[in-house]
Amino acid sequence: MLKSLVVGVNGSEPSEAAVQVAVDWARTLGISVTFLAVLDVQELTGGQAVGIMGSAFKAERDEQVIANWRERLEGALADAARVAEAAGVTFETRLVEGSPTEELEREVQRHDLLIIGERAEPHSDREPAPSETMMQIVRTSPRPVVVAGAPLEAGASVVVAYDGSAPASQALESFIQSGLYSDLPVQLVGVSDEREEMEEVLQGALEYVRRHDREGRIQVIPKGKGVAESLLDFLQHEPPALLVMGTHGSPGLKKRLLGSVSREVLEKARVPVYLER
């Protein structure tokens, strides 16, 4: 059962969605949440070559950029605090300087789960693409990560993308142990053109789900144009409260959920995604 959450906050719309997800879960489970904003001074001010005459101007500009971002982050933390207070949730706010990836990795050591938006770092011309940033955080986080890039919507089930691989199995176990959405059925979805083989894989996972007193069902969907596209199409037609998946597969069975699949799903899914690496 989850006891505490940490949320990466930066004032963006995806960040606001992450705050809402965290507050909703914290209220339901009766747990605390920490809102963490990271001011990446090096990212905001580095990488520009200037001459001697331009150094003073750059220093002045950098100071203003940092001040603007600090104000933005402080405002975002204040907004998150108001959301938590309105929901009656115990919370803590923190503003630190450093690398967002490193600071989030350090902070999540104290918690059970990390929640981020699609873009977890401040904008700049030198910033990696959102998917790269997200995957870096997922790869380095010692705890499960939830990416909440869209407003939280009511769903009738939790979908677990399952293929029998170790990462998929670990993601299912982690979710079941979390206590999240304990009132919703778990829908185990396999993407494969080999229905009977996949149904056999899913049946084992279904038995695990039911042993934990959770309602469950299985569904195999055709691979079609690809695993990610088929899964995204399924989610669009039957939006769940949450998608659970591992970040990549391992050798053995066919039709694995590979890292590229996780990346594409993160970029396009309109539901919160629970990731276990």
C-alpha positions as CSV (number, residue, x, y, z in Angstrom):
1,M,0.0,0.0,0.0
2,L,1.3,3.4,-0.9
3,K,2.2,5.7,2.0
4,S,3.5,8.9,0.3
5,L,3.8,10.4,-3.2
6,V,6.2,13.0,-4.7
7,V,5.2,15.1,-7.7
8,G,7.4,17.1,-10.1
9,V,5.9,20.6,-10.3
10,N,6.8,23.3,-12.9
11,G,3.6,25.2,-13.7
12,S,2.9,23.6,-17.0
13,E,-0.5,22.1,-17.9
14,P,0.9,18.5,-17.7
15,S,2.3,19.4,-14.3
16,E,-1.1,20.6,-13.1
17,A,-2.5,17.3,-14.3
18,A,0.1,15.5,-12.2
19,V,-0.8,17.5,-9.2
20,Q,-4.5,16.7,-9.6
21,V,-3.7,12.9,-10.0
22,A,-1.6,13.0,-6.9
23,V,-4.1,14.9,-4.8
24,D,-6.9,12.6,-5.8
25,W,-4.9,9.5,-5.0
26,A,-3.6,10.9,-1.7
27,R,-7.2,11.9,-0.6
28,T,-8.5,8.4,-1.5
29,L,-5.7,6.5,0.2
30,G,-5.3,8.9,3.2
31,I,-1.6,9.5,2.5
32,S,0.7,12.5,2.1
33,V,2.2,14.2,-1.0
34,T,5.3,16.2,-1.5
35,F,5.4,18.8,-4.3
36,L,8.9,19.3,-5.7
37,A,10.0,22.1,-8.0
38,V,13.5,22.1,-9.4
39,L,15.2,25.2,-10.7
40,D,17.8,24.1,-13.2
41,V,20.1,27.0,-13.2
42,Q,22.7,25.3,-15.5
43,E,20.1,24.4,-18.1
44,L,18.6,27.9,-18.1
45,T,21.9,29.8,-18.3
46,G,24.5,27.5,-19.9
47,G,25.6,26.8,-23.5
48,Q,25.8,30.3,-24.9
49,A,29.1,31.5,-26.3
50,V,29.6,35.3,-25.7
51,G,32.4,37.8,-26.3
52,I,34.0,39.9,-23.7
53,M,31.5,42.8,-24.3
54,G,28.6,40.4,-24.1
55,S,29.5,38.8,-20.8
56,A,28.0,41.5,-18.6
57,F,24.7,41.5,-20.7
58,K,24.6,37.7,-20.4
59,A,25.0,37.8,-16.7
60,E,22.2,40.3,-16.4
61,R,20.0,38.3,-18.7
62,D,20.7,35.1,-16.8
63,E,19.8,36.7,-13.5
64,Q,16.5,37.8,-14.9
65,V,15.8,34.4,-16.4
66,I,16.5,32.7,-13.1
67,A,14.3,35.2,-11.2
68,N,11.4,34.7,-13.7
69,W,11.6,30.9,-13.4
70,R,11.9,31.0,-9.6
71,E,8.8,33.1,-9.5
72,R,7.0,30.7,-11.8
73,L,8.0,27.7,-9.7
74,E,7.0,29.3,-6.5
75,G,3.6,30.2,-8.0
76,A,3.2,26.6,-9.2
77,L,4.0,25.3,-5.7
78,A,1.5,27.7,-4.2
79,D,-1.2,26.5,-6.7
80,A,-0.5,22.9,-5.8
81,A,-0.7,23.7,-2.1
82,R,-4.1,25.2,-2.6
83,V,-5.4,22.1,-4.4
84,A,-4.1,19.9,-1.6
85,E,-5.6,22.1,1.1
86,A,-9.0,22.1,-0.6
87,A,-8.9,18.3,-0.7
88,G,-7.8,18.0,2.9
89,V,-4.6,16.3,1.9
90,T,-1.4,16.5,4.0
91,F,1.4,18.0,1.9
92,E,4.9,19.5,1.8
93,T,6.3,21.9,-0.8
94,R,10.0,22.1,-1.8
95,L,12.0,24.3,-4.2
96,V,15.5,23.2,-4.9
97,E,18.3,24.0,-7.4
98,G,19.9,21.3,-9.6
99,S,19.1,18.8,-12.3
100,P,15.4,17.9,-12.3
101,T,16.3,14.3,-13.1
102,E,18.8,14.0,-10.3
103,E,16.7,15.9,-7.7
104,L,13.6,13.8,-8.5
105,E,15.6,10.6,-8.2
106,R,17.0,11.8,-4.9
107,E,13.6,12.9,-3.5
108,V,11.7,9.7,-4.6
109,Q,14.0,7.7,-2.3
110,R,11.8,9.0,0.5
111,H,8.5,8.0,-1.1
112,D,6.6,5.1,-2.8
113,L,5.8,6.7,-6.1
114,L,6.8,9.6,-8.4
115,I,4.2,11.4,-10.5
116,I,5.3,13.7,-13.4
117,G,3.8,15.5,-16.3
118,E,4.7,14.9,-19.9
119,R,7.5,17.5,-19.6
120,A,9.2,17.4,-16.2
121,E,11.8,20.1,-16.9
122,P,11.8,23.8,-17.8
123,H,11.7,24.7,-21.5
124,S,14.9,25.8,-23.2
125,D,16.3,25.5,-26.7
126,R,18.7,22.9,-25.4
127,E,16.2,20.7,-23.6
128,P,15.7,17.1,-24.7
129,A,12.4,16.1,-26.3
130,P,9.7,15.5,-23.8
131,S,9.8,11.7,-24.4
132,E,13.6,11.6,-23.8
133,T,13.2,13.5,-20.6
134,M,10.4,11.2,-19.4
135,M,12.2,8.1,-20.3
136,Q,15.4,9.3,-18.5
137,I,13.4,9.8,-15.3
138,V,11.7,6.5,-15.7
139,R,15.0,4.7,-16.2
140,T,16.7,6.3,-13.2
141,S,13.8,6.3,-10.7
142,P,14.1,3.7,-8.0
143,R,10.3,3.8,-7.6
144,P,7.4,3.4,-10.0
145,V,6.7,6.5,-12.1
146,V,3.3,7.8,-13.2
147,V,3.2,10.1,-16.2
148,A,0.1,12.2,-16.2
149,G,0.1,14.3,-19.3
150,A,-3.7,14.9,-19.6
151,P,-6.5,15.8,-17.2
152,L,-7.6,13.0,-15.1
153,E,-10.9,11.4,-16.4
154,A,-13.2,8.9,-14.9
155,G,-12.6,5.4,-16.2
156,A,-14.5,2.1,-15.6
157,S,-11.3,-0.1,-15.3
158,V,-7.6,-0.2,-15.0
159,V,-5.9,-1.5,-18.1
160,V,-2.7,-3.5,-17.7
161,A,-0.7,-4.0,-20.9
162,Y,0.6,-7.5,-20.4
163,D,2.8,-9.9,-22.4
164,G,4.2,-12.2,-19.8
165,S,7.6,-10.6,-19.6
166,A,9.3,-9.8,-16.4
167,P,8.8,-6.0,-16.7
168,A,5.1,-6.5,-17.4
169,S,4.8,-8.9,-14.4
170,Q,6.6,-6.5,-12.1
171,A,4.4,-3.6,-13.2
172,L,1.2,-5.7,-12.5
173,E,2.6,-6.7,-9.0
174,S,3.6,-3.1,-8.2
175,F,0.2,-1.8,-9.2
176,I,-1.7,-4.4,-7.2
177,Q,0.4,-3.8,-4.1
178,S,-0.2,0.0,-4.4
179,G,-3.8,-0.2,-3.4
180,L,-4.8,2.2,-6.2
181,Y,-8.3,1.9,-7.7
182,S,-9.1,-1.1,-5.6
183,D,-12.8,-0.7,-6.5
184,L,-12.2,-1.0,-10.3
185,P,-11.7,-4.2,-12.3
186,V,-8.3,-4.9,-13.8
187,Q,-8.4,-5.4,-17.6
188,L,-5.4,-7.4,-18.8
189,V,-4.8,-6.6,-22.4
190,G,-2.4,-8.5,-24.7
191,V,-1.5,-7.3,-28.2
192,S,-0.9,-10.3,-30.5
193,D,-2.1,-12.0,-33.6
194,E,-1.6,-15.3,-31.9
195,R,-4.8,-15.2,-29.8
196,E,-4.6,-18.6,-28.1
197,E,-0.9,-18.2,-27.1
198,M,-1.6,-14.7,-25.6
199,E,-4.8,-15.9,-23.9
200,E,-2.8,-18.5,-22.1
201,V,-0.3,-15.9,-20.9
202,L,-3.1,-13.6,-19.8
203,Q,-4.9,-16.3,-17.9
204,G,-1.9,-16.7,-15.6
205,A,-1.9,-13.0,-14.8
206,L,-5.7,-13.1,-14.3
207,E,-5.3,-15.8,-11.6
208,Y,-2.8,-13.6,-9.9
209,V,-5.2,-10.7,-9.9
210,R,-8.0,-12.7,-8.5
211,R,-5.8,-14.2,-5.8
212,H,-5.5,-10.6,-4.5
213,D,-9.3,-10.2,-4.4
214,R,-9.5,-8.0,-7.4
215,E,-12.0,-8.4,-10.2
216,G,-10.3,-9.0,-13.5
217,R,-10.8,-9.9,-17.2
218,I,-8.6,-10.5,-20.2
219,Q,-8.7,-9.3,-23.8
220,V,-6.5,-9.9,-26.7
221,I,-6.3,-7.3,-29.4
222,P,-4.8,-7.8,-32.9
223,K,-1.3,-6.4,-33.5
224,G,-2.5,-4.5,-36.6
225,K,0.0,-1.8,-37.6
226,G,2.0,-2.3,-34.4
227,V,1.8,-2.9,-30.6
228,A,1.8,0.7,-29.6
229,E,-0.7,1.8,-32.2
230,S,-3.1,-1.0,-31.4
231,L,-2.9,-0.4,-27.7
232,L,-3.4,3.4,-28.2
233,D,-6.5,2.7,-30.4
234,F,-7.9,0.4,-27.7
235,L,-7.3,3.1,-25.0
236,Q,-9.1,5.7,-27.2
237,H,-12.2,3.6,-27.5
238,E,-12.2,2.4,-23.9
239,P,-10.5,5.0,-21.8
240,P,-9.4,3.5,-18.4
241,A,-8.7,5.4,-15.2
242,L,-5.1,4.2,-15.5
243,L,-2.8,2.3,-17.9
244,V,-0.2,0.1,-16.2
245,M,2.8,-1.2,-18.2
246,G,6.5,-2.2,-18.0
247,T,9.0,0.0,-19.8
248,H,10.5,-2.7,-22.0
249,G,10.4,-6.4,-22.6
250,S,13.0,-9.2,-22.5
251,P,13.9,-12.0,-24.8
252,G,11.7,-15.1,-24.9
253,L,8.1,-14.7,-25.9
254,K,7.0,-12.9,-29.0
255,K,5.1,-9.6,-29.1
256,R,7.0,-7.9,-26.3
257,L,6.3,-4.4,-25.0
258,L,9.6,-2.8,-26.0
259,G,11.1,0.5,-24.9
260,S,10.0,2.1,-28.2
261,V,6.4,1.0,-27.4
262,S,6.5,2.6,-24.0
263,R,7.9,5.8,-25.5
264,E,5.2,6.1,-28.1
265,V,2.4,5.3,-25.6
266,L,3.8,8.0,-23.3
267,E,3.8,10.5,-26.1
268,K,0.2,9.9,-27.2
269,A,-1.8,8.3,-24.4
270,R,-4.5,10.6,-23.0
271,V,-4.6,8.7,-19.6
272,P,-2.2,8.5,-16.7
273,V,0.4,5.8,-17.3
274,Y,1.8,3.8,-14.4
275,L,5.3,2.6,-15.3
276,E,7.5,0.0,-13.6
277,R,11.0,-0.5,-15.1
